[in-house]
């Protein structure tokens, strides 16, 4: 396919990996990587961890050096917004009006933080964390002592809570459900993470709905008001109630979209010239009964490699996407690692000792091991990934 | 900026500049150096930035000794660990790393 241009929209972890992997797979035609953010692709997970607590600075987050893109002949366009996809003429139309013709297009548009639908949520003291620019603002605000209220006990919210608490701020976490990480992990792991936070002095309140955020229109925040009248004083609010896939371009272009851009086992959208990967893609997986959409570095990187190989080889001997999903989060000095998809399990087996802070929860649905969650047991996690990969391959072959 | 050399088993090597505050793993990955995979991006949980670091080099460069969790991950590497095995992501780069040379294993993931 020499000479046929490939355009990648979205210069996050997935987009960058797709461009790099096209070269690894021997593709020598033009590759353009378009990103809306002002800086070259960077490592996002540290934004809520080492970047927030000041261990690393922004320069250290770059995934590749400028020289890498030059050497690999990847035309990286940062600070560049895409206005639309002209499928009839196979071109990406930029905000500037410029057109990038494509033979193949890869959508790696990622996800957007879900907004809190309550009065006051647009107050400047209410932050979300997704981009480096947003992390910079949060880090600056945390330079002075604050009463921080985190809304949502998901991964990002809890990582922010851990960083803020470690820096000495007063931290309250408000969660609508009855446990932390409720959609992501089993009860024993939830309980462990809750103990960690409470042990450090984080005030976690479950089963609470936020009704409003109160503050002066042009002044400081005052409080987060909860349903039932309870009020939590706050100088800074961080909303971490999940993300939604960025499907706007795909939907406007008439591609099939549900909770994500719908793709097949080869990560092709309803238009076979267009692939979608990473946070924005809704894909079939041997590790789940229903189509999955995952928000993780692993998913972005492995899907990028899969799509790049498919494109570079023009679909010859193509392999369906079948990587084992895995994920990690740092909570203080504890490491939580998840292999497989544990949601929807109906039985768990515990290995190790939660009291010692080192244990794994093996999650089963029926007789089938669907995933393993580990606290401070990395070897167990790696073993589980290999075990699930072997079982997945077997399931695919049957 | 400190320069670090990554030596592969076939004798080829790359010498690159690595910013202080990053890691021996990141220094290789950001330049696209072959032989380091770093599947997990530096969380110390995948064992695919396995390198060999001679103990005298470690001491000379003031690099921290192995952490128990790193030690555990090294038990799972695709090339068997040796006495001087480390995870590149756990080795913080300082000015003292200038001129450091590390050896890479034959592979980082099972072929």
Interface residues (C-beta under 8 A of the other chain):
Chain A: X13 X20 X43 X45 X46 X56 X57 X59 X60 X62 X63 X64 X65 X67 X68 X71 X72 X297 X298 X301 X328 X330 X335 X337 X376 X377 X378 X379 X381 X382 X383
Chain B: X19 X21 X22 X26 X29 X30 X31 X32 X39 X40 X41 X42 X43 X44 X45 X46 X47 X69 X72 X73 X75 X76
